[in-house]
């Protein structure tokens, strides 16, 4: 005997069980999977995709559609997705669906409809675009990373909690003139910005500061945050003492703008973001840490469970971001403020 039959014999299981264990689909206990993988390694057996597909009736391929490939969040999510798929021996087909492009329309209307995958992970899709409904109509399991549709399982951070926690951190430092920086309602991914704006507004209202609520709109990019902050901070009569940025890139843009205007961070202005972007430490940025890689890993696990028929119910997995205190925020009392940021140096961070 050779091939899958020999693997099954050595592991003491049926050929179908061995195929499921090596294919990463269908329920197999961890102990059984370990025995099968060990048996396969002993004889150097590597199942071909076509062979596994014939045995299981599946493509052994997972589709991933996302609007950007070169932005930190999406790149990190993709790393997490790929990590799990590689470990399970599954293929990945990636669709780069840039917003408001002809190519995006073709992906949804043509390529995805061909259903050359067992399931799909959709990252950062706006529900108003009817795109989630298009995906559901394909008839394959779908898991969304960031979204607000009841039609699919959703994995994301609790945006409302993150921005409330960020605002409450500034309130605890004595700030009262706190503005929210970022987000435009006519831009892609507006749902995330609206939820984060809502969390900021809730915290301000609960603190009795509803009259101080101020939303400074900006594109959700580092240059967008920079441009909006330059305009807002140049008005010395209406200048706030603290900013809650919708994400770290916007926050970093605001820090650069403040430096160029001679506004010291944090002595004159405290800035907090949401993400813990790879550049956050460089700019000593206080932030709410999320883990896009973990969201990617969780999404794959949930999708594979749906494909295997273990759990087909749609659910929402919302992770809590963790406050990471660095030196871009300080008490409103100048005597209690930390030294201004200089050259990317930072005091040791702490988490709460």
C-alpha positions, -999 to 999 in steps of 0.1 A, spaced: 0 0 0 11 36 -5 -3 71 -4 -34 79 16 -42 42 23 -8 37 39 -12 69 60 -46 56 71 -33 22 80 -4 37 101 -27 61 119 -54 34 125 -82 54 108 -102 51 76 -90 67 44 -118 92 45 -108 103 80 -72 106 69 -83 127 40 -102 150 62 -74 153 87 -48 162 60 -72 184 40 -81 206 70 -118 202 64 -145 183 82 -144 175 119 -114 154 131 -103 154 168 -69 169 176 -56 135 186 -66 119 154 -53 148 133 -19 145 151 -17 108 144 -26 112 108 -1 140 103 26 120 120 19 90 98 20 111 67 54 126 78 68 92 84 63 81 47 67 116 32 32 117 20 19 151 8 -17 150 -5 -24 168 -38 -51 194 -39 -69 176 -67 -68 143 -48 -82 159 -16 -108 177 -37 -120 144 -52 -122 128 -18 -140 156 -1 -159 173 -28 -143 206 -19 -118 229 -37 -94 232 -7 -94 269 -15 -105 299 5 -113 332 -11 -103 365 5 -116 399 -7 -103 432 7 -102 468 -5 -65 475 1 -34 453 2 -8 480 11 -23 494 43 -12 482 77 -46 468 90 -53 448 58 -18 435 55 -18 423 91 -52 406 87 -39 388 56 -9 376 75 -32 360 101 -54 344 75 -25 330 56 -9 316 88 -39 294 95 -45 284 59 -9 273 55 -10 252 87 -42 235 74 -28 229 39 -54 251 22 -50 274 -8 -58 311 -8 -72 332 -37 -69 369 -30 -91 395 -46 -79 432 -45 -112 450 -46 -103 487 -45 -133 509 -37 -152 526 -65 -133 509 -93 -144 490 -123 -123 461 -112 -142 459 -79 -175 457 -97 -161 429 -119 -149 409 -89 -183 409 -73 -203 404 -104 -181 379 -122 -151 364 -104 -167 357 -70 -198 343 -87 -177 315 -102 -175 300 -67 -140 285 -70 -136 284 -33 -152 266 -3 -157 298 16 -150 334 16 -135 360 40 -146 395 33 -125 423 49 -138 458 54 -169 458 32 -196 485 36 -231 471 41 -247 500 21 -230 488 -11 -252 456 -12 -219 437 -15 -225 414 15 -258 403 0 -241 395 -33 -216 373 -14 -243 355 5 -262 348 -27 -232 329 -40 -241 301 -17 -208 296 1 -201 303 38 -189 339 44 -172 355 74 -167 392 75 -138 410 92 -152 445 101 -189 449 92 -224 453 105 -244 428 85 -265 402 102 -262 380 71 -226 368 79 -205 361 109 -185 392 118 -151 395 135 -140 429 146 -130 450 176 -156 468 196 -152 502 180 -176 520 204 -157 507 234 -123 516 219 -132 553 213 -150 556 246 -120 542 264 -97 566 245 -119 595 254 -122 585 291 -84 583 293 -82 619 282 -110 629 306 -92 613 335 -61 634 327 -83 666 331 -90 674 295 -123 689 286 -117 705 252 -114 671 234 -121 667 197 -125 637 175 -103 636 144 -111 615 114 -138 601 93 -160 613 65 -195 600 61 -192 598 23 -160 577 24 -154 540 23 -154 522 57 -176 550 71 -194 526 94 -162 521 115 -156 559 118 -193 565 127 -191 539 155 -159 554 168 -173 589 166 -203 576 185 -182 562 213 -164 595 217 -197 614 218 -211 590 244 -181 595 267 -183 633 263 -220 633 270 -217 610 300 -190 634 314 -215 664 310 -195 678 281 -220 674 253 -216 711 244 -178 705 239 -183 677 213 -164 685 181 -158 664 151 -129 674 128 -134 655 96 -104 640 77 -96 613 53 -86 581 72 -49 583 62 -18 598 77 -18 627 51 -55 632 58 -49 634 95 -20 658 90 -40 682 67 -70 683 90 -49 688 121 -29 717 105 -62 735 97 -77 728 132 -46 736 153 -39 768 134 -70 783 149 -56 792 183 -89 806 196 -107 773 190 -77 749 196 -85 718 216 -62 704 243 -66 668 232 -75 647 201 -91 613 198 -81 600 164 -101 574 146 -70 554 139 -32 556 145 -24 568 111 -46 598 115 -31 603 150 4 602 137 -5 628 110 -18 650 138 14 647 158 35 657 128 12 686 121 15 698 158 53 696 156 54 717 125 31 743 141 52 745 173 25 728 193 42 705 218 29 670 223 18 663 251 25 696 269 2 716 247 -18 688 230 -25 652 239 -31 627 211 -45 592 213 -52 567 185 -68 533 179 -48 504 164 -13 501 178 0 505 143 36 494 136 47 531 137 29 538 170 59 531 192 81 553 170 59 582 177 54 573 213 16 572 206 -8 563 233 -34 541 216 -60 513 220 -43 481 208 -62 458 185 -47 427 168 -56 424 131 -36 392 128 -57 376 155 -89 387 138 -76 370 106 -69 338 125 -103 338 143 -121 344 110 -105 314 93 -114 291 123 -150 303 122 -152 299 84 -137 263 84 -162 254 111 -190 266 89 -176 248 59 -175 216 79 -211 221 91 -201 224 127 -215 259 132 -236 276 105 -252 302 127 -241 338 121 -226 355 151 -206 386 160 -172 383 176 -162 417 190 -128 419 206 -119 445 233 -89 468 224 -64 474 252 -52 508 263 -15 513 258 -1 544 275 29 560 260 40 597 260 16 614 235 -9 620 263 -5 638 296 -24 656 323 -38 690 314 -19 706 343 14 716 327 33 707 360 21 671 356 28 668 319 54 645 305 83 658 284 74 666 248 81 639 222 114 643 205 129 622 178 106 592 184 120 585 219 94 573 243 89 565 280 82 528 287 46 519 277 21 505 301 -11 486 295 -45 488 312 
